[in-house]
Amino acid sequence: MLKSRIYSVGAELAENAVLTRDILAEAKLDDVDLVEKSLGIIEVRQAPLNMQPSELAIPAAERALAESGLQYHEIEAVIYCGIERDCPEPATAHIIASALGLTPSICFDVANACHGFTSGMQVPNSFIRSGDIQHVLIVTAELSSKVTHKVTDMFKTGELRQEDIKTHIGAMTVGDAAGGMVLGPAEDGRGIDQIRCASLSRHHALCSYNHNDYGDLSFKMDMGRISAVTLKLVKDLIGPTYHELNWRPEDVDLFIPYQVGERPFLKVLDIVGVQKEKSIATFPKLGNLASATVPVCFDRMKQQGRLLPGSKMLMASSGSGIVASFVGMSL
């Protein structure tokens, strides 16, 4: 059966590095080291407040396109999958495609919270396997610091109090980044072998974020309960994933997990049975990158020279809803 594979990847980080302790100090919270102590996140990247998601996404997409070796006219679809979009209409994918000079026949946005990039991979994977199209650009950008600034102001003004940090600490852990990835048909047996996904939608209220044009913000993230439900879902998924792939934990050469902090990171490694040396930890200096986690981690591994042909890679993603997935592939 025809498979899809990752041709190339590109990433872009926001320029401004901010210590998490400085964010909590600005919010006038008592324990300014809370994020660093509880989650191991020392600093995050923040983009200018007036930046649009497409502005951060375009350079990441350009790098992925350049590395792919494809001509721009060969890109038949562009899919954008960030939490934030430039506007409700048109799809941000159209804005990015136009800026890049692409003329795709398929162009739309996919939304699934922090799991968005993997959901974005599922669609072209099906397209390519069916033979309907060949080359797809998936792109995302997360400007989560907009929420950080708003929640920080709410603590400063007294709208939120010290005891509210439990359900709002997540806003102090996120960073801004973008990623692009080009998928196409595999010609030599390499590529995506499986994308296994599961959802528990009854837990959607554990994490919610909403805003409007008037500056009002509704934000809630019960990180303790979210982690418990997500880890249970991950445990339920990993057995069938290994079975279908015909892999054992020791067969995994590279592992990219979703990263919200140190303890969840180590717990997922334990569940999957993969040694830390085979993975990559971006959370200490970049924080929670939401849907940009997968392409940024993949790009970091590429820069480190770890993406060796024939390697078996496993990706784990999750997001509010709650949704979790594993992607197994041969590089």
N, C-alpha and C positions, 0 to 999 in steps of 0.2 A: 504493500500500500504506500502511496505517496506520502511523504512527511514534509513538514516545514522545519526550517532551521534558522537560527539567528545568524545573519550575515555580518552585522556590525552593531556597534553601540556608541553612543556619545552622551556625555553628561556636562552639566553646568551648575556650579555652586554660586549662591549669592556671595557677594564680596565681603560684607561686613560680618566679622566674627565677634560674638557677644558672649560673655561669661554668664552662665545661668545664675550664679550668685548675684550678679549685677542686676539681672532682671527681677529677682525676688527682692533685692534691696530697693529698687525703684518702686516696686509694689508695696513697700513698707511692711513686708512680712517679717515676722520675728526670726525665723530660721532661714537665713539666706542660703545655707548650704544644703537645704532639703533635697533638691533635685539631684545634686551631685552625690549626696550620701545614699539616697534611696534608689536611684536609677543609674548612677555612674555617668551621667551626662554633665560634662564640664562646660561645654560651650556649644553654641548653635550659630548657624549663618542666617543673616537677615538681609532682605532686599529692601530698596526704598519703598516707602508706603504707596507711592504713585505708580509703581511698576505693575504692568499687566502680566498675567500668566504667559501669554504668547511671547512677550519680550524675553523672558527667561528660557522659554522652550526652544525658540528659534536657533540659537547657537548650538544647543545640544543636538537638535535635529540635523543641523548642517554638518556637524562632526560625524554623525552616524551615516549620513548620505555620502560624504566624502570617502569614508572608510569602506563603504559597501562595494565600491567600484562600479556601481550602476549609473546609467545616464538618468537624468531627472525624468525624462518621458517614460521610463520603465516603471516608475512608481505608480501603481494603479489604485492605491487606496491610502488614505491618511486617516488615522484614528487618534483622537486626543482623549486622554483619560484622567485628567487631574480633578481634584475636588473642586477647585475654583475654576471658573471660566471667565473670559474677557467680558462676556455679556450673555444674557439669556438667549438672544438671537442675533446673529447667526451662530452656528456651531463654531467654537474656537478652532476646530480643525480646518475650517475654511480660511480663517484669518492666517493661520500658520502656512497652509498650502500656498496661498496667494503671495505671502511675503517671501517664500522660498522659490517662487516661480514654478511650482508643481501644477500639473493639470490632471489630478486623479479623477477617475469616474466614480469612485466611492469615497465619501468624505463625511465623517460624522463624529460626534462625541460619545463616549461611554463613561458612565459614572457608577462607581461602587466604592466610595470612600477610600480608605487606604489600600484596599484591594484592587483599586482601579486598573493598575498596570497589568496585573495578571488577567483580569477580565478583558482588558484590551488585547492581550495575547491570545485569548481563547477564540476571539472572533476571526482574526486572520488565519489562525491555525486551521480553523474549519474551512475557510475560503480556499486556502492553498491545498489542503488535503482533498478537497472536492474537485480541484482543477479549475475552479471558476476564475481565479486570478493568480498572479505569480508573486508580485512584490508589494509589500506593505510597509509603510512607515508608521510606527506607533510612537506617540510622543506625550509627555506629561510635564507639568510644572506645578510645584506646590509653593504657595506664598503664605504659609501658615502663620508667619510672624504678624500678619494683620490681626489675627485672633489674639496673639500674645500681647500686642500693644493695647488692644481693647480691654482684655481681661486685667492687664496691669493697671490701666486707668480706673477700672471698676474697684480694684482693691484700694488704690490711692484715694479715691473719693469717698470710700466707705460704703459704696453700693454693695460690695462684697466684704465679708469679715474674715478674720483669721481662720475660723472654723470651716469656711467654705473652700479652703485649699484642697481638701480631700477630693472634691468633685471638679476642681479646676486646675489641679497641678499639671494635667496634660497639656494645657495651653502654654506652660512654661518650658516644655520639653521639645517643642517642634522647631524644625529648621527649614529654610527655603532652598530648593534645588530643583533641577529639571533633568529629564533624560529622554533620549530618543533611541529607537531600535528599529532596524530593518530586518524583516522576515521574508524568506523566499523559499522555494522548493529545494529539498535536499536531493543530491544526485548520487550520493555514495553511501547511503545507509545511516549517515549522521542525522541529527536533528531531534525534534521533540518527540519523545516516545509516549508521554502521557501527561495530561493535565487533569488532575482529580480534585474536584471542588465539592464543598458541602456548606449548607447554610442552616442557621438556627434563628429564623426571623423573629421568633417570639421575644428575643432579647434585644430588639432594636432600640429600646429606650435606655439602655445602659450607656450609650454614647450618642449624643446628638449635638448638632451645630446648625444654627440658622441666623441669618442677618438680613437686614433690609436697607434700602437706600437712605433711610433716615438715621442710620448709625446704630440702631437697636441690635443687640446681640443676645442670642440665647445659646448657652454652651453648657454641656454637662458631660463629664467623662469619669465614670466610676471605675478607675483603673484596676482596683483589686478584683471586682466581680467580672470585669471584662477579661482579665487575664485568666481567671479560673475557668470561665466558659470556653474561651478560645483554646486553652491548653487541653481541655477535655476533648474538644473537637479535633485538635491536632493528633491526640492519642488515637482517636477512632479512625482517623484517615491514614496514618502511617503504615499500618499493617496491610490493608488492601493495596496501598501504593506500591510497597515493596513486592507484594505478591504479583501484581500485574506487570511490573517491570522485570520480574525475576531477578531482583537485586537483594543483597543482604546489606546491612549497614556498612560493613567493611568494604563493600564495592564502591561506595560513594567517594569520589576524589575531591569534589568541591561542593560546598553547601552554602547557599545564600538564604539566610532567614530574615523574616521581618523583624525590625528592631525598635523596640520602645524603651529599652533599658537593659541593664546588666542581668538582673535576676531572670526576667523572661527569656533573654538571649541564652543564658546557660541552661535554663529548664528545657527549652526546645532542643538544644544540642543533646541533652540527656534523653529526651523522648525519641529523637531520631536515631540516637546511638552513634553520632558522628563526633570525632575528636575536634577540639577547638581549632587546632592547627589547619584543619581542612576548610574552615569557615573564614569569615571576615567580619570584623566588628567596626562599624562606622559610627555607632551611637555616641561614643565618648566626646568626639569633636564636632559631630554634625547633628546629633539629636535624632528625633523621630522624623524621618523624611517622607512619611506617608507613602503615596503611590510612587514616589521617585526612588524608593529604597532599592528596588530590583535593578533598574538601569544604572544607578550610581554604584552599587556594589559590583555589578558585572563589569563596569568600566574600570573600577579600582583593581579588580582581579586581572583585567587585561593589562593595565599599566604595570602591574607587578610581574607580568610574564607567566601567570599561572594557568592561562586558558590553553592547555596543551591538547593537540588533536588526539581524539580517542578517549579523553577524560569523561567520566560520568559526573554530571552535575545535577544536584537536587536543589530546587528553590521552594521556599515556604513563604506563603503570603497570608495575611489576615486583615480584617477590617470590621468596622462597626456594621451591625446588621442582625446577627454576626455571621461572618463568612470566613472560611479558611480554605487553603488549597495547597497542593504540592504539584510541582512541575518537574518531571524527570526527562533528561535529555543526554545525548551523546555529542560531545563537541567535535 
